[in-house]
């Protein structure tokens, strides 16, 4: 069971190399866009979270590239949260092209950090409440 979302992206020319293949460095941006979209679908603004003094830096990032994405491809990034966050939140991702081919499997771990002290903190209670309610809704 997981809380999931799908984010649609179109590969821009500037994201590709001379062969029209997406440069691997761009995949981190795709995941970031998908995470922000995932939060937004739960009613949480990443910007307001930062404004309230909570930062969410990336701690680990892992990719398995199965096939290449190309200029003008329409990508679907599926984002999954499989467990309740603590001081860390772990997302899993699958990226598909318009032909529904699996291109990339990825995961990221982010850490909740107090913006003033720059020290790790637990997931904020308001976000934890939203996530727990969503998990409970999925159980029904």
MARPA-721312 format. One record per atom (N, C-alpha, C): residue in one letter; atom name; x, z, y. Coordinates in nm, 3 decimals. Last residue first. Example, Ala and Ser with C-alpha at 12.3 -4.5 7.8 and 13.67 -1.06 7.14 Angstrom:
! residues 2
ROTOR, rest, atom, xx, zz, yy
ROTOR, S, N, 1.285, 0.708, -0.225
ROTOR, S, CA, 1.367, 0.714, -0.106
ROTOR, S, C, 1.290, 0.787, 0.003
ROTOR, A, N, 1.319, 0.780, -0.569
ROTOR, A, CA, 1.230, 0.780, -0.450
ROTOR, A, C, 1.320, 0.780, -0.330
END
This chain:
! residues 140
ROTOR, rest, atom, xx, zz, yy
ROTOR, X, N, -0.950, 0.377, 0.139
ROTOR, X, CA, -1.095, 0.376, 0.112
ROTOR, X, C, -1.137, 0.246, 0.050
ROTOR, X, N, -0.689, 0.338, 0.210
ROTOR, X, CA, -0.717, 0.402, 0.081
ROTOR, X, C, -0.863, 0.393, 0.041
ROTOR, X, N, -0.695, 0.242, 0.467
ROTOR, X, CA, -0.659, 0.149, 0.360
ROTOR, X, C, -0.688, 0.205, 0.222
ROTOR, X, N, -0.748, 0.475, 0.605
ROTOR, X, CA, -0.848, 0.369, 0.606
ROTOR, X, C, -0.821, 0.270, 0.493
ROTOR, X, N, -0.504, 0.608, 0.569
ROTOR, X, CA, -0.626, 0.662, 0.509
ROTOR, X, C, -0.737, 0.558, 0.502
ROTOR, X, N, -0.338, 0.442, 0.725
ROTOR, X, CA, -0.313, 0.456, 0.582
ROTOR, X, C, -0.438, 0.508, 0.510
ROTOR, X, N, -0.461, 0.492, 0.975
ROTOR, X, CA, -0.460, 0.356, 0.920
ROTOR, X, C, -0.432, 0.359, 0.769
ROTOR, X, N, -0.409, 0.763, 1.007
ROTOR, X, CA, -0.548, 0.716, 1.002
ROTOR, X, C, -0.556, 0.577, 0.941
ROTOR, X, N, -0.128, 0.754, 1.019
ROTOR, X, CA, -0.194, 0.825, 0.910
ROTOR, X, C, -0.339, 0.782, 0.896
ROTOR, X, N, -0.094, 0.608, 1.259
ROTOR, X, CA, -0.044, 0.554, 1.133
ROTOR, X, C, -0.114, 0.621, 1.015
ROTOR, X, N, -0.209, 0.783, 1.447
ROTOR, X, CA, -0.260, 0.646, 1.432
ROTOR, X, C, -0.219, 0.589, 1.297
ROTOR, X, N, -0.044, 1.011, 1.413
ROTOR, X, CA, -0.189, 1.019, 1.391
ROTOR, X, C, -0.248, 0.880, 1.367
ROTOR, X, N, 0.204, 0.906, 1.492
ROTOR, X, CA, 0.186, 0.954, 1.356
ROTOR, X, C, 0.038, 0.962, 1.321
ROTOR, X, N, 0.154, 0.865, 1.762
ROTOR, X, CA, 0.180, 0.750, 1.675
ROTOR, X, C, 0.160, 0.787, 1.529
ROTOR, X, N, 0.118, 1.129, 1.848
ROTOR, X, CA, 0.011, 1.031, 1.870
ROTOR, X, C, 0.030, 0.908, 1.781
ROTOR, X, N, 0.364, 1.254, 1.778
ROTOR, X, CA, 0.240, 1.290, 1.708
ROTOR, X, C, 0.130, 1.187, 1.728
ROTOR, X, N, 0.657, 1.053, 1.735
ROTOR, X, CA, 0.561, 1.121, 1.822
ROTOR, X, C, 0.426, 1.140, 1.752
ROTOR, X, N, 0.892, 1.131, 1.485
ROTOR, X, CA, 0.792, 1.034, 1.531
ROTOR, X, C, 0.691, 1.108, 1.618
ROTOR, X, N, 1.148, 1.355, 1.602
ROTOR, X, CA, 1.047, 1.313, 1.506
ROTOR, X, C, 0.955, 1.209, 1.569
ROTOR, X, N, 1.460, 1.237, 1.742
ROTOR, X, CA, 1.342, 1.324, 1.742
ROTOR, X, C, 1.248, 1.274, 1.633
ROTOR, X, N, 1.808, 1.214, 1.822
ROTOR, X, CA, 1.693, 1.179, 1.738
ROTOR, X, C, 1.582, 1.284, 1.749
ROTOR, X, N, 1.913, 1.205, 2.167
ROTOR, X, CA, 1.919, 1.263, 2.033
ROTOR, X, C, 1.795, 1.223, 1.955
ROTOR, X, N, 1.921, 1.156, 2.435
ROTOR, X, CA, 1.979, 1.054, 2.345
ROTOR, X, C, 1.998, 1.108, 2.204
ROTOR, X, N, 1.798, 1.305, 2.624
ROTOR, X, CA, 1.906, 1.369, 2.549
ROTOR, X, C, 1.983, 1.271, 2.461
ROTOR, X, N, 1.619, 1.110, 2.734
ROTOR, X, CA, 1.704, 1.195, 2.819
ROTOR, X, C, 1.824, 1.251, 2.742
ROTOR, X, N, 1.486, 0.980, 2.524
ROTOR, X, CA, 1.559, 0.900, 2.623
ROTOR, X, C, 1.653, 0.984, 2.709
ROTOR, X, N, 1.502, 1.066, 2.191
ROTOR, X, CA, 1.464, 1.116, 2.323
ROTOR, X, C, 1.550, 1.045, 2.427
ROTOR, X, N, 1.426, 0.831, 1.939
ROTOR, X, CA, 1.529, 0.899, 2.018
ROTOR, X, C, 1.469, 0.943, 2.151
ROTOR, X, N, 1.367, 0.725, 1.615
ROTOR, X, CA, 1.304, 0.776, 1.737
ROTOR, X, C, 1.407, 0.861, 1.811
ROTOR, X, N, 1.523, 0.448, 1.471
ROTOR, X, CA, 1.525, 0.593, 1.488
ROTOR, X, C, 1.456, 0.627, 1.619
ROTOR, X, N, 1.456, 0.200, 1.221
ROTOR, X, CA, 1.472, 0.239, 1.361
ROTOR, X, C, 1.461, 0.390, 1.369
ROTOR, X, N, 1.549, -0.032, 0.988
ROTOR, X, CA, 1.525, 0.110, 1.009
ROTOR, X, C, 1.553, 0.138, 1.155
ROTOR, X, N, 1.426, -0.328, 0.839
ROTOR, X, CA, 1.493, -0.261, 0.951
ROTOR, X, C, 1.453, -0.114, 0.952
ROTOR, X, N, 1.460, -0.610, 0.624
ROTOR, X, CA, 1.412, -0.474, 0.651
ROTOR, X, C, 1.490, -0.420, 0.770
ROTOR, X, N, 1.355, -0.930, 0.488
ROTOR, X, CA, 1.436, -0.843, 0.575
ROTOR, X, C, 1.378, -0.702, 0.578
ROTOR, X, N, 1.372, -1.253, 0.363
ROTOR, X, CA, 1.324, -1.117, 0.337
ROTOR, X, C, 1.415, -1.025, 0.418
ROTOR, X, N, 1.287, -1.588, 0.440
ROTOR, X, CA, 1.372, -1.471, 0.464
ROTOR, X, C, 1.298, -1.344, 0.424
ROTOR, X, N, 1.116, -1.790, 0.346
ROTOR, X, CA, 1.247, -1.822, 0.400
ROTOR, X, C, 1.341, -1.703, 0.402
ROTOR, X, N, 0.872, -1.908, 0.139
ROTOR, X, CA, 0.941, -1.785, 0.179
ROTOR, X, C, 1.083, -1.819, 0.222
ROTOR, X, N, 0.646, -2.151, 0.252
ROTOR, X, CA, 0.768, -2.124, 0.177
ROTOR, X, C, 0.832, -1.996, 0.230
ROTOR, X, N, 0.425, -2.243, 0.386
ROTOR, X, CA, 0.411, -2.117, 0.310
ROTOR, X, C, 0.532, -2.090, 0.219
ROTOR, X, N, 0.475, -2.439, 0.560
ROTOR, X, CA, 0.440, -2.482, 0.423
ROTOR, X, C, 0.426, -2.363, 0.329
ROTOR, X, N, 0.561, -2.312, 0.786
ROTOR, X, CA, 0.425, -2.365, 0.788
ROTOR, X, C, 0.380, -2.415, 0.651
ROTOR, X, N, 0.756, -2.036, 0.642
ROTOR, X, CA, 0.736, -2.152, 0.729
ROTOR, X, C, 0.592, -2.202, 0.717
ROTOR, X, N, 0.787, -1.676, 0.658
ROTOR, X, CA, 0.744, -1.799, 0.591
ROTOR, X, C, 0.740, -1.914, 0.692
ROTOR, X, N, 0.942, -1.373, 0.609
ROTOR, X, CA, 0.924, -1.483, 0.702
ROTOR, X, C, 0.896, -1.610, 0.622
ROTOR, X, N, 0.869, -1.038, 0.571
ROTOR, X, CA, 0.884, -1.165, 0.501
ROTOR, X, C, 0.854, -1.274, 0.602
ROTOR, X, N, 0.991, -0.703, 0.605
ROTOR, X, CA, 0.942, -0.829, 0.661
ROTOR, X, C, 0.958, -0.941, 0.559
ROTOR, X, N, 0.952, -0.352, 0.660
ROTOR, X, CA, 0.991, -0.463, 0.573
ROTOR, X, C, 0.925, -0.589, 0.628
ROTOR, X, N, 1.064, -0.072, 0.846
ROTOR, X, CA, 0.978, -0.189, 0.834
ROTOR, X, C, 1.038, -0.287, 0.734
ROTOR, X, N, 1.073, 0.269, 0.893
ROTOR, X, CA, 1.129, 0.158, 0.817
ROTOR, X, C, 1.025, 0.047, 0.805
ROTOR, X, N, 1.171, 0.514, 1.116
ROTOR, X, CA, 1.059, 0.430, 1.075
ROTOR, X, C, 1.120, 0.304, 1.012
ROTOR, X, N, 1.277, 0.856, 1.142
ROTOR, X, CA, 1.304, 0.713, 1.120
ROTOR, X, C, 1.175, 0.642, 1.083
ROTOR, X, N, 1.180, 1.096, 1.148
ROTOR, X, CA, 1.263, 1.063, 1.264
ROTOR, X, C, 1.302, 0.915, 1.258
ROTOR, X, N, 0.927, 0.955, 0.983
ROTOR, X, CA, 0.972, 1.090, 1.020
ROTOR, X, C, 1.050, 1.073, 1.151
ROTOR, X, N, 0.642, 0.752, 0.889
ROTOR, X, CA, 0.771, 0.776, 0.953
ROTOR, X, C, 0.799, 0.924, 0.976
ROTOR, X, N, 0.504, 0.681, 0.574
ROTOR, X, CA, 0.487, 0.755, 0.699
ROTOR, X, C, 0.625, 0.781, 0.760
ROTOR, X, N, 0.564, 0.352, 0.438
ROTOR, X, CA, 0.560, 0.499, 0.431
ROTOR, X, C, 0.553, 0.559, 0.570
ROTOR, X, N, 0.549, 0.081, 0.484
ROTOR, X, CA, 0.506, 0.131, 0.353
ROTOR, X, C, 0.501, 0.282, 0.343
ROTOR, X, N, 0.472, -0.169, 0.694
ROTOR, X, CA, 0.515, -0.030, 0.698
ROTOR, X, C, 0.459, 0.033, 0.571
ROTOR, X, N, 0.556, -0.509, 0.739
ROTOR, X, CA, 0.496, -0.406, 0.655
ROTOR, X, C, 0.557, -0.270, 0.685
ROTOR, X, N, 0.492, -0.830, 0.864
ROTOR, X, CA, 0.557, -0.701, 0.887
ROTOR, X, C, 0.482, -0.594, 0.809
ROTOR, X, N, 0.557, -1.165, 0.843
ROTOR, X, CA, 0.472, -1.059, 0.791
ROTOR, X, C, 0.551, -0.929, 0.798
ROTOR, X, N, 0.576, -1.427, 1.049
ROTOR, X, CA, 0.652, -1.307, 1.014
ROTOR, X, C, 0.551, -1.202, 0.971
ROTOR, X, N, 0.565, -1.764, 1.019
ROTOR, X, CA, 0.481, -1.645, 1.009
ROTOR, X, C, 0.570, -1.530, 0.966
ROTOR, X, N, 0.662, -2.044, 1.217
ROTOR, X, CA, 0.695, -1.932, 1.129
ROTOR, X, C, 0.587, -1.825, 1.133
ROTOR, X, N, 0.689, -2.373, 1.237
ROTOR, X, CA, 0.594, -2.267, 1.272
ROTOR, X, C, 0.613, -2.156, 1.170
ROTOR, X, N, 0.971, -2.557, 1.351
ROTOR, X, CA, 0.895, -2.493, 1.243
ROTOR, X, C, 0.801, -2.389, 1.302
ROTOR, X, N, 1.130, -2.650, 1.557
ROTOR, X, CA, 0.987, -2.683, 1.562
ROTOR, X, C, 0.907, -2.628, 1.444
ROTOR, X, N, 1.426, -2.640, 1.371
ROTOR, X, CA, 1.363, -2.664, 1.499
ROTOR, X, C, 1.219, -2.709, 1.479
ROTOR, X, N, 1.393, -2.446, 1.064
ROTOR, X, CA, 1.441, -2.557, 1.145
ROTOR, X, C, 1.367, -2.564, 1.277
ROTOR, X, N, 1.522, -2.210, 0.829
ROTOR, X, CA, 1.416, -2.250, 0.922
ROTOR, X, C, 1.477, -2.354, 1.015
ROTOR, X, N, 1.640, -2.218, 0.490
ROTOR, X, CA, 1.659, -2.230, 0.634
ROTOR, X, C, 1.529, -2.258, 0.707
ROTOR, X, N, 1.594, -1.962, 0.241
ROTOR, X, CA, 1.589, -2.102, 0.285
ROTOR, X, C, 1.603, -2.103, 0.436
ROTOR, X, N, 1.680, -1.697, 0.215
ROTOR, X, CA, 1.651, -1.776, 0.096
ROTOR, X, C, 1.651, -1.926, 0.127
ROTOR, X, N, 1.860, -1.432, 0.325
ROTOR, X, CA, 1.819, -1.566, 0.365
ROTOR, X, C, 1.803, -1.653, 0.241
ROTOR, X, N, 1.797, -1.114, 0.376
ROTOR, X, CA, 1.826, -1.202, 0.262
ROTOR, X, C, 1.770, -1.337, 0.299
ROTOR, X, N, 1.913, -0.853, 0.591
ROTOR, X, CA, 1.850, -0.984, 0.571
ROTOR, X, C, 1.891, -1.043, 0.438
ROTOR, X, N, 1.876, -0.550, 0.764
ROTOR, X, CA, 1.919, -0.616, 0.641
ROTOR, X, C, 1.841, -0.746, 0.623
ROTOR, X, N, 1.976, -0.299, 0.974
ROTOR, X, CA, 1.909, -0.428, 0.971
ROTOR, X, C, 1.964, -0.503, 0.851
ROTOR, X, N, 1.951, 0.032, 1.110
ROTOR, X, CA, 2.000, -0.063, 1.010
ROTOR, X, C, 1.915, -0.189, 1.014
ROTOR, X, N, 1.869, 0.114, 1.367
ROTOR, X, CA, 1.973, 0.188, 1.296
ROTOR, X, C, 2.035, 0.100, 1.187
ROTOR, X, N, 1.751, 0.026, 1.684
ROTOR, X, CA, 1.770, -0.017, 1.545
ROTOR, X, C, 1.888, 0.060, 1.487
ROTOR, X, N, 1.581, 0.268, 1.893
ROTOR, X, CA, 1.689, 0.175, 1.861
ROTOR, X, C, 1.696, 0.143, 1.712
ROTOR, X, N, 1.350, 0.358, 2.066
ROTOR, X, CA, 1.344, 0.326, 1.924
ROTOR, X, C, 1.454, 0.225, 1.889
ROTOR, X, N, 1.268, 0.628, 2.289
ROTOR, X, CA, 1.335, 0.502, 2.259
ROTOR, X, C, 1.336, 0.482, 2.108
ROTOR, X, N, 1.053, 0.788, 2.503
ROTOR, X, CA, 1.087, 0.769, 2.362
ROTOR, X, C, 1.148, 0.630, 2.345
ROTOR, X, N, 0.947, 0.830, 2.754
ROTOR, X, CA, 1.075, 0.892, 2.720
ROTOR, X, C, 1.117, 0.879, 2.576
ROTOR, X, N, 0.731, 0.691, 2.833
ROTOR, X, CA, 0.708, 0.832, 2.805
ROTOR, X, C, 0.835, 0.903, 2.757
ROTOR, X, N, 0.832, 0.435, 2.846
ROTOR, X, CA, 0.804, 0.503, 2.973
ROTOR, X, C, 0.778, 0.653, 2.952
ROTOR, X, N, 0.835, 0.376, 2.572
ROTOR, X, CA, 0.962, 0.393, 2.644
ROTOR, X, C, 0.942, 0.467, 2.776
ROTOR, X, N, 0.560, 0.361, 2.536
ROTOR, X, CA, 0.636, 0.456, 2.457
ROTOR, X, C, 0.771, 0.482, 2.526
ROTOR, X, N, 0.494, 0.152, 2.701
ROTOR, X, CA, 0.447, 0.286, 2.738
ROTOR, X, C, 0.520, 0.394, 2.658
ROTOR, X, N, 0.621, -0.056, 2.555
ROTOR, X, CA, 0.662, -0.026, 2.693
ROTOR, X, C, 0.619, 0.115, 2.733
ROTOR, X, N, 0.476, -0.061, 2.323
ROTOR, X, CA, 0.618, -0.027, 2.316
ROTOR, X, C, 0.668, 0.014, 2.454
ROTOR, X, N, 0.158, 0.063, 2.285
ROTOR, X, CA, 0.243, -0.020, 2.370
ROTOR, X, C, 0.387, 0.029, 2.361
ROTOR, X, N, -0.069, 0.055, 2.024
ROTOR, X, CA, 0.045, 0.127, 2.081
ROTOR, X, C, 0.130, 0.029, 2.161
ROTOR, X, N, -0.264, -0.055, 1.868
ROTOR, X, CA, -0.303, 0.000, 1.997
ROTOR, X, C, -0.193, 0.077, 2.066
ROTOR, X, N, -0.187, -0.188, 1.651
ROTOR, X, CA, -0.233, -0.050, 1.627
ROTOR, X, C, -0.277, 0.017, 1.756
ROTOR, X, N, -0.095, -0.415, 1.767
ROTOR, X, CA, -0.218, -0.426, 1.686
ROTOR, X, C, -0.274, -0.289, 1.649
ROTOR, X, N, 0.143, -0.316, 1.875
ROTOR, X, CA, 0.033, -0.355, 1.964
ROTOR, X, C, -0.099, -0.364, 1.889
ROTOR, X, N, 0.302, -0.290, 1.645
ROTOR, X, CA, 0.262, -0.172, 1.722
ROTOR, X, C, 0.141, -0.202, 1.810
ROTOR, X, N, 0.324, -0.564, 1.580
ROTOR, X, CA, 0.269, -0.470, 1.483
ROTOR, X, C, 0.218, -0.345, 1.556
ROTOR, X, N, 0.456, -0.663, 1.807
ROTOR, X, CA, 0.321, -0.710, 1.776
ROTOR, X, C, 0.251, -0.614, 1.680
ROTOR, X, N, 0.698, -0.536, 1.773
ROTOR, X, CA, 0.621, -0.509, 1.894
ROTOR, X, C, 0.476, -0.551, 1.874
ROTOR, X, N, 0.775, -0.654, 1.529
ROTOR, X, CA, 0.754, -0.508, 1.539
ROTOR, X, C, 0.669, -0.473, 1.660
ROTOR, X, N, 0.799, -0.926, 1.603
ROTOR, X, CA, 0.700, -0.887, 1.502
ROTOR, X, C, 0.671, -0.737, 1.508
ROTOR, X, N, 1.013, -0.914, 1.782
ROTOR, X, CA, 0.882, -0.962, 1.828
ROTOR, X, C, 0.772, -0.919, 1.732
ROTOR, X, N, 1.208, -0.826, 1.598
ROTOR, X, CA, 1.171, -0.743, 1.713
ROTOR, X, C, 1.035, -0.785, 1.767
ROTOR, X, N, 1.227, -1.045, 1.426
ROTOR, X, CA, 1.179, -0.916, 1.375
ROTOR, X, C, 1.135, -0.825, 1.488
ROTOR, X, N, 1.329, -1.235, 1.603
ROTOR, X, CA, 1.200, -1.259, 1.538
ROTOR, X, C, 1.141, -1.128, 1.486
ROTOR, X, N, 1.575, -1.118, 1.664
ROTOR, X, CA, 1.474, -1.131, 1.768
ROTOR, X, C, 1.335, -1.155, 1.708
ROTOR, X, N, 1.700, -1.149, 1.417
ROTOR, X, CA, 1.678, -1.013, 1.469
ROTOR, X, C, 1.573, -1.015, 1.580
ROTOR, X, N, 1.726, -1.425, 1.398
ROTOR, X, CA, 1.627, -1.358, 1.314
ROTOR, X, C, 1.601, -1.215, 1.360
ROTOR, X, N, 1.933, -1.527, 1.546
ROTOR, X, CA, 1.799, -1.527, 1.607
ROTOR, X, C, 1.696, -1.450, 1.525
ROTOR, X, N, 2.160, -1.535, 1.391
ROTOR, X, CA, 2.149, -1.431, 1.492
ROTOR, X, C, 2.011, -1.421, 1.556
ROTOR, X, N, 2.146, -1.769, 1.238
ROTOR, X, CA, 2.109, -1.641, 1.177
ROTOR, X, C, 2.090, -1.529, 1.279
ROTOR, X, N, 1.994, -2.048, 1.390
ROTOR, X, CA, 2.113, -1.964, 1.378
ROTOR, X, C, 2.070, -1.826, 1.331
ROTOR, X, N, 1.799, -2.287, 1.230
ROTOR, X, CA, 1.797, -2.164, 1.310
ROTOR, X, C, 1.924, -2.084, 1.282
ROTOR, X, N, 1.918, -2.621, 1.237
ROTOR, X, CA, 1.891, -2.501, 1.158
ROTOR, X, C, 1.893, -2.379, 1.250
ROTOR, X, N, 2.004, -2.850, 1.356
ROTOR, X, CA, 1.863, -2.816, 1.371
ROTOR, X, C, 1.821, -2.693, 1.294
ROTOR, X, N, 2.269, -2.890, 1.353
ROTOR, X, CA, 2.196, -2.947, 1.240
ROTOR, X, C, 2.046, -2.919, 1.249
ROTOR, X, N, 2.365, -2.746, 1.568
ROTOR, X, CA, 2.368, -2.892, 1.575
ROTOR, X, C, 2.289, -2.959, 1.463
ROTOR, X, N, 2.125, -2.470, 1.562
ROTOR, X, CA, 2.260, -2.526, 1.575
ROTOR, X, C, 2.252, -2.679, 1.578
ROTOR, X, N, 1.856, -2.313, 1.753
ROTOR, X, CA, 1.913, -2.388, 1.641
ROTOR, X, C, 2.056, -2.434, 1.670
ROTOR, X, N, 1.729, -2.212, 1.967
ROTOR, X, CA, 1.756, -2.117, 1.858
ROTOR, X, C, 1.828, -2.183, 1.740
ROTOR, X, N, 1.659, -2.413, 2.139
ROTOR, X, CA, 1.774, -2.330, 2.176
ROTOR, X, C, 1.813, -2.230, 2.067
ROTOR, X, N, 1.421, -2.509, 2.029
ROTOR, X, CA, 1.544, -2.588, 2.015
ROTOR, X, C, 1.668, -2.502, 2.040
ROTOR, X, N, 1.228, -2.256, 1.863
ROTOR, X, CA, 1.267, -2.332, 1.982
ROTOR, X, C, 1.401, -2.402, 1.958
ROTOR, X, N, 0.981, -2.214, 1.628
ROTOR, X, CA, 1.125, -2.221, 1.648
ROTOR, X, C, 1.155, -2.312, 1.767
ROTOR, X, N, 0.710, -2.006, 1.692
ROTOR, X, CA, 0.754, -2.145, 1.680
ROTOR, X, C, 0.902, -2.150, 1.715
ROTOR, X, N, 0.528, -1.752, 1.519
ROTOR, X, CA, 0.634, -1.792, 1.610
ROTOR, X, C, 0.665, -1.940, 1.588
ROTOR, X, N, 0.290, -1.501, 1.453
ROTOR, X, CA, 0.323, -1.643, 1.449
ROTOR, X, C, 0.425, -1.676, 1.557
ROTOR, X, N, 0.268, -1.221, 1.249
ROTOR, X, CA, 0.304, -1.270, 1.382
ROTOR, X, C, 0.347, -1.415, 1.369
ROTOR, X, N, 0.065, -0.997, 1.080
ROTOR, X, CA, 0.128, -1.128, 1.078
ROTOR, X, C, 0.149, -1.175, 1.221
ROTOR, X, N, 0.096, -0.667, 0.939
ROTOR, X, CA, 0.047, -0.761, 1.040
ROTOR, X, C, 0.120, -0.892, 1.020
ROTOR, X, N, 0.012, -0.366, 0.752
ROTOR, X, CA, 0.081, -0.492, 0.776
ROTOR, X, C, 0.019, -0.572, 0.889
ROTOR, X, N, 0.074, -0.082, 0.582
ROTOR, X, CA, 0.009, -0.129, 0.704
ROTOR, X, C, 0.084, -0.255, 0.743
ROTOR, X, N, 0.046, -0.075, 0.224
ROTOR, X, CA, 0.123, -0.081, 0.348
ROTOR, X, C, 0.033, -0.119, 0.464
ROTOR, X, N, 0.085, 0.000, -0.118
ROTOR, X, CA, 0.000, 0.000, 0.000
ROTOR, X, C, 0.089, 0.000, 0.124
END
